[in-house]
Amino acid sequence: MSSRTVQKDLTFACDPRHLAEVRAVVQGMWRDCGLAERTGRLVMLAVDEAVASIIDHARGTNRQGDIRVSLDLDETRFRAVIEDTTNHCDSSGMMDAELRAHLDTERKHQMGIFLIREVMDEVNYSFKKGFQNELSLVKFV
């Protein structure tokens, strides 16, 4: 792999139609740099799961917004920073039935979170109430 950094930025509406593009960009970056194919597929799967989870959660609660995926790859690491402005809800205003349904949905995503943590070397999440969520995924190469 050369000593240059490859960067890609994608911004799109919170819609599952954009998942194929995200997968293609991650896989292309990994392949173009000549890195291990199996690890590249796992990294692509982890990024896909993170973005799909954001889309699924936002659509399930009828929230709109954008997702920004910033990718960079250099000789030491691959990093994906996923930001969304889908106005995550404040659960304090939910009725008991709504809260129960929300928690049941969240349990379904626990396998995705497990996968992301198993594949990636660093996983960091930050929430800025009323502003945005940011998920940073790092895989050392």
C-alpha positions in Angstrom: 0.0 0.0 0.0 1.3 3.5 -0.8 1.8 6.1 1.8 -1.1 8.3 0.6 -4.4 8.7 2.3 -7.6 7.8 0.3 -10.6 9.8 1.4 -14.3 9.7 0.4 -17.2 11.6 1.8 -20.8 10.7 1.1 -23.9 12.6 2.3 -27.4 11.3 1.6 -31.0 11.2 2.8 -31.9 8.6 5.4 -33.0 6.0 2.9 -31.9 2.4 2.4 -31.4 2.9 -1.3 -28.0 4.5 -0.5 -26.6 1.4 1.3 -25.4 -0.2 -2.0 -23.3 3.0 -2.7 -21.8 3.0 0.8 -20.9 -0.7 0.4 -19.4 -0.2 -3.0 -17.2 2.8 -1.9 -15.9 0.9 1.2 -15.1 -2.2 -0.8 -13.5 -0.2 -3.6 -11.2 1.7 -1.2 -10.1 -1.5 0.5 -9.6 -3.3 -2.8 -7.8 -0.4 -4.5 -5.2 -0.3 -1.7 -4.5 -4.0 -2.0 -5.6 -5.0 1.5 -6.8 -8.5 2.5 -10.1 -9.2 0.8 -11.7 -11.1 3.7 -11.0 -8.3 6.2 -12.3 -5.8 3.7 -15.6 -7.6 3.4 -15.9 -7.7 7.2 -15.2 -3.9 7.4 -17.7 -3.3 4.7 -20.2 -5.4 6.6 -19.6 -3.4 9.8 -20.0 0.0 8.1 -23.1 -1.3 6.3 -24.6 -2.5 9.6 -24.0 0.8 11.3 -25.6 2.8 8.5 -28.5 0.4 8.0 -29.2 0.5 11.8 -29.4 4.3 11.7 -31.7 4.3 8.7 -33.9 1.5 10.2 -34.2 3.3 13.5 -35.0 6.7 12.0 -37.5 5.2 9.5 -39.2 3.2 12.3 -39.9 6.4 14.2 -40.7 8.5 11.2 -37.8 10.9 11.5 -36.1 12.6 8.6 -32.6 13.7 8.2 -29.3 13.2 6.5 -26.4 10.8 7.0 -22.8 11.7 6.3 -20.2 9.0 5.9 -16.6 10.1 5.9 -14.1 7.4 5.0 -10.3 7.5 5.0 -7.7 4.9 4.6 -3.9 5.2 5.0 -1.1 2.8 5.6 -2.0 2.3 9.3 -5.8 2.4 9.5 -9.2 2.6 7.9 -11.7 5.0 9.6 -15.4 5.6 9.0 -17.1 8.5 10.7 -20.9 8.2 10.4 -22.9 11.3 11.4 -26.6 11.6 11.3 -29.0 14.4 11.9 -32.2 12.2 12.2 -33.3 13.9 15.3 -33.1 11.0 17.7 -36.1 11.1 20.0 -36.0 11.8 23.7 -37.5 8.6 25.3 -38.8 10.5 28.3 -41.9 11.5 26.4 -42.8 8.0 25.2 -45.8 6.2 26.5 -45.2 2.8 28.2 -46.3 0.8 25.1 -44.2 2.9 22.8 -41.2 2.6 25.0 -41.6 -1.2 25.2 -41.9 -1.4 21.4 -38.8 0.8 21.1 -36.8 -1.5 23.4 -37.9 -4.6 21.6 -36.6 -3.1 18.3 -33.3 -2.1 20.0 -32.8 -5.7 21.1 -32.9 -6.8 17.4 -29.9 -4.5 16.7 -27.7 -6.0 19.4 -26.3 -8.6 17.0 -25.3 -5.8 14.7 -23.6 -4.0 17.5 -21.8 -7.2 18.4 -20.6 -7.7 14.8 -19.3 -4.1 14.6 -17.4 -4.5 17.8 -15.9 -7.8 16.8 -14.8 -6.6 13.4 -13.5 -3.1 14.2 -10.6 -2.2 16.5 -12.1 1.0 17.8 -15.8 2.0 18.1 -16.7 5.4 19.5 -20.1 7.0 19.7 -21.1 10.5 20.7 -24.5 12.1 21.0 -25.1 15.8 20.9 -28.7 16.3 21.9 -30.7 18.2 19.4 -27.8 18.3 17.0 -26.3 15.0 15.7 -25.0 11.6 16.5 -21.5 10.5 15.5 -20.1 7.0 15.3 -16.4 6.5 14.6 -15.2 3.0 13.4 -11.5 2.2 13.1 -9.8 -0.9 11.7 -6.0 -1.0 11.9 -4.4 -2.5 8.7 
